Amino acid sequence: MIVTSAVRHAAAGATALLLALQAPAALAATVAEPTPPARSFVDPAQLYRPGPQVQRLPGAPALPDDVSAQAWVVADVHSGEVLAARDAHRRLPPASTLKALFALTVLPNLPADLRHKATEEELKGIGSGSSLVGVKEGYEYKVSDLWNGVFLGSGNDAVRVLAALDGGWDGMARKMQQKAEALGARDTRVVSPDGYDAPGQVSSAYDLAVFGRTGLQNPDFARYCATAYTSFPAGGWSYGIRNTNRLLTGEGGVARYPGLIGVKNGYTSGAGSTLIAAAQRGSRTLVVTVMNPRSGGGLAVYEEARRLLDWGFEAAGKVRPVGSLRPGPARGDAQQAAGPNRPARARETVRRTASPAEEPGDGGGFALGFVGSALAAAAGLWFRRRRNAGANTDGQG
């Protein structure tokens, strides 16, 4: 009888305590909690598939049907998400858009105010028909002047002098190749650092988007590529130069794109027209790459980039990403994961944050543990009382 009563009282106390502990939990259940981040699956193999790639949600605009480029990419600069693409990893000659990779490789190594007198040796070997900004031997230039020559005038002569200041022309292709690989740009093969056509030199719309996105994170790169007009020194005087990116200047029959912030255009007879273009609208920044439009003439690269930028800003938030500009598995890895008859299903997973109930030491576990402790304490108290009662009886008897 005594055992039953003691246990009953202990259990009742523990139950009351448990209800008290559960009350805040029940109250908290009525308060809106942040939704844990959903798992996001990005299949890098999708960007290796031929043709346009897009995953539209309800209300998303259709892709423009008048883009003739052999390859293109539309991506969000901040997140790195690829919103849509066509033949993103197709390897094509990049022309002077490869200068973006040159800048990523060399910019951190040379102070902008460093002065240097150009030499005849540095200017040797420039390819026939190259774009030039007008660097002359014997003239002194600041490094910042030479970068203006690279970004605005697309000057292969300026590239030659900057390469000489950073270890020389012969090793520059190797350095650029290493930089591309470090960025996860695995379609690029550098032969001529200025982008001049050379056997085996290729890049891709995906890699060019990586170069553009990475460059915009460098304040110097971002400033140079957004400069429309400046002056270039020529000994005791200077002359004006303008950016060859017509979406930036709004010249030559191309209307300026609102919010454009760079990055680099290019043209060679082997590559056709190529372009990396980035624009900002509100809090969103997009980068678009266009490689070798097949129709529309010499201005098509700008107008097709314009249509893709317009689409990207309208489609933002209304499409699922079809890839990411962040480094992922190599091309061979993606194809091997796909197997012979099915696409790879590589996952880029955002880890779900555990809810408080799933964490060690959560409130529910504490309450149950306390009930057990209370019952154990009650039983112990009863045994101590029985032992004390027995001792007193023996002493009186």
N, C-alpha and C positions, 0 to 999 in steps of 0.2 A: 504494500500500500504506500509506504514511504517512498519507494523507488518510483512508483508510478506518478505520485504527486510531484516529486522533485523534477522528474523528466518533463512532466506536463508543463510545469511552471517555466522551466528552461526553454522548452520548445515554443511556448507562447511568447516569451520575451524575444527569442530569436526571430520568430515570425513577425512580430511588431517592428523589430529593427529592420528586417528585410523589406517590409512594406514601406518603411520610412526611406530606405535607400532607393527603392524603386520609384518613389514619387518624383524625385527630380528627373529620373530617366524618362518617366512618362511625360512630364512637362516638357522636357527637352525634345521629345519626339514630335511635339507640335510646332517646334521652331524650325524654320527652313534651314537646312544644312547645304553647304556647297556641294554640287554634284561632283563626284570624283571624275578626273579626266578619263574620257573614253579611250579605249584601245584603238590606235590608229595603225592601219596596215598599208604599207606602201610597197608595191611590187616593182623593184628596179628593173626586172626583165621586161616590163611593159614598154619602157623607153627604147628597147632594142627591137621592138616589133615594127614592121614597115607601115607607112601610112600615118594619117592623123590619129593621135591618141588623146582622148578627153573623156572624163566621167561627169556628165552633166547631171545636176539635180533639178528638180522642178523649178521652172522660172529662169533657168540659165539660158543665155543667148546661144544661138548656133554659131559654130565657127565660121569666119568669113570664107566664102567659097571662091574668092578671087585672089588667093595667095598662091603664086606659082613657084615659090622658092623650093629648091631641092630639099632643104632641111630648115627647120625653125623651132624655136622654143619660146614659151612665155612662162616666166617664173616670178615669184614674189621675192624681193630682195631680202626682206627681214627674216622670213621663215625659211627661205630656200625651197619652198614647195614649187614644183613644176605644175602649172595649171593646165597646160596643154602643150603638145609638141607634134612635130612630124619628122620622122627619121632622125631623132635627136642624136644618135650615135653614129650616123653615117659619116664616114671619113672623107673630107673634101679639103681642097686647098683653102687656106684661111685668108690669104693676102695680108693687108696691113692690120687687120684685127689682131694678128699675132703680136703686134706691138704692145697690146695690153699685157700679155704675159711677159714681154721684155721689161715693161715698167714694173710689174710685180717683183721681178727678179732683181732689178738694179736700183730702184728708187731708195730702198732702205740703206743702201751702202754709200751714197754720195750726198754730202751736205749741199743744200740748194744754193748757198752763197759761195761755194768753191769756184775759183776762177781758173781757167785753163786756156792755153793758146793752142789752137788746132794745128796739126802737122800734116804734111803731105802724106806721110806713111799711113796715118789714121784714115785718110779719105780714099785710099786705094781700094780697088776691088768692088766699088759700087756698081750694081748691075745696070745694064743699059736700059734706058727708059724709066729709071727709078724716080719716084717723087722726091724732090729736094726742097729744103727750106732756104738754102743759100749759105751754108757754112763754108768759110774760106780759110785756107791755111794761113797762119801768121796772125789771124784775128783772135782776140781774147773774148771768151764767153763765160758767163756764169752758168753753172749747172742748170739753174732754173730757166735760163734762156734756151738751153738745148732741149729741155723737156717741153717747153712751148713749141719748139721746132718739131718734136716727135708727135705731140698730141694735136696741134693745130695744122701744121704743114705736112704731117705724115712723112717727115724728112728722113730718108735713109742715111743721109749724111750726118744728121744729128745722132742717129742710132749708132753709127760707126764710132763717133768720138766718145759717146757715153760708154760704149762697150770697152774702148781702150782704157778709160778711166777705172773700169771695174775688172781689170785682169786681162783684157784683150779679146779680140774677135774670135780667135780659134777656140777658146774654152767656153764662149758664151752660150752656144747651142746646148752644150752639156749642162750648164747651170740652169738654163731654162727648162730643159727636159726634167731635171730633178725637181724643179719648182712645180711643174705641171703634175708630176706624180705625187708630190706631197699634198697637192690640192685635190687629188682624186680625179684629175683630168687625164684619163688613160687612153683617149683616142688621139692625142696630140703627138706628133713626131716633128721635132724641130731640126731643120737643116740650115736655114738662113734666118738669123734672129730678127731681121727687119721685115720678114713676111714675103720677101721676093720669091717668086716661083722657083722651086728647086725639086729635083726628083725625090720622091718619098716624103715630102713635107705635107702634112695633113693636120687637120683638127676636126672639130665637130661643133654643131650648134649647141650641144650640151656643154662641151668644154669652154666654148666662148662665153656662155652664160656664167659659168663658174668664174672665169677671169673677170668679167664685168662686175659680178656681185662682190667678189673679193676686193677688187680695186676700189670700189666705192666705200669700203671700210677704212681705207687709207686717206686721211685728209688731203695729202699732197696730190695723190692720184685724182681724187674727186675734184679738187680745184682745177687742175690742169685740164681734165677732160670736159669740164663745164665752161671753159673759157672760150668765148666766141671770137674775140678780137684782141690783139696785143701788138706790140712792136718787137722787132727782131734787130739786134745790133749788127752793124756793118762797119766796124772800125770807128771812125769819128762821127758817124751818123747812124740812123736806124730807119727801118721801113716797116710799114704795117703788114701783118699777116692775119688771115682769118681761118677759122676752123673749116676743114673740108667736110664736116658733118653738116649737111644742109638742113636736117631736122632741127639743128641747134641754131643756125644762123637765119634760116628762112630765106635763103637766096637761091639763085639758079633755077627758078621755076618750082621750088618746093616750099610750101608754107611751113613756118616754124611750128613745131609741136608744143602745145602748152605744157609747161612743167618739165620739159626735157632737161636732163642734167648730165648728158654725155651718152656714150662712152667713146666709141671709135668706129670709123668706117674704113673700108678698104676696096681696092680694085686691082686686079691683074688680068691679063688676057687668059691665063690658065684657070684662075679662080672665079672669074666674073666679079660681080659686086657682092660684098659682104658687109655686115653691119652688126655692131652691138649697140643697142639703144636703151637708155634707162630714163624713166620719167616718174615724177612724183605727183600724186593727186591726193590732197588731204593727208591722212596718216599712212597711206599705202604707197609703196615704191615698187615698180615693176621693171624687170629687165627682159628685153626681147632680143633674140638673135635671128638673123636672116642670112641664109647662104645661097647665093647664085639663083636669083629669080630667072625663070625660063621665058618670060614674056613681059612686055610693058616697057622695054627700053632701059636706058641708063638710070632713070629715076625710079624705077620700080622698087628697088631695095628700100627706098625711103617710104614710099606709099604703102608697101606691104607691111613694113614695120609699124606704120601709123595705124593700119587696120587691126593689127594684132594687139597693139597697146590699147586701142579703144575697146576691143573685145575683152582684154584682160581686166581692165578697170570695171567693166560692166559685169563680168562673170565672177569677180572676186566674191567669195563666200557662197557661191552657187554651184561650185564644182568640187569634186573630190580630187586631191592631188594624184597625178599619175607618176610621180617620181619626186626626187629630192636632189638639190644641188650639193647636199652634204656628201662627203665621201662614203661610198658603200662598197659592196663586193665587186671584185674585178669582173670584167666581161666574161672571162672563161668560167669564173665561179658561178655567175648567174646562169649561164647556159648549162653548166653541169648540174646545178640544182634543178633546172627545168626538166632534165631528162630528154630523151629523144622525141617524145610526142606531146609534151605538155609544157606550159610556161613555168618558169621559176616562180616560187611563192616565197620570196624572202620577206621577212617582216621587220618593219621598224616600229617597235612597240614603245608607246608611252606608258611607263609604269603606273599602275593604278595605286593611288595612295590608300593605305589601309584605313578603315573607319576605326573610331575609338574602341568599338567592341571587339575588334580583331587584334588590338595591341595587347601585349603582356601587361598585367596589372590593371585591366579595365575594371569598371565599376561592378559589372555582373559577377566577375570572378571574385572580387573582394567580398561582395555580399554573401555568396555561397560559402566562402572560406570562413567568414565570421559566424555563420550559422553553425558550421561544424565545430568551430572553436567553442561556441556557447554551449552546445550540447555536451561536448567533452568536459567543459568546466563544470556543468551541472552534475554530470555523473561523478566526477571527482569529488565534488562537495558532498554528495550523498555518501560515498564510501568513507570519507573522512569523518562524517558525523556518525556512521555506524561503528567505525573503529573506536571513536571517542566514547560512544555510548557503551560499547562492550567493555572497555577498560574500567569505566566507572562502576558497572554492575559487578565485575570481578572484585573490585576493591571493596564494595559494600557487602557482598555476599560472604 
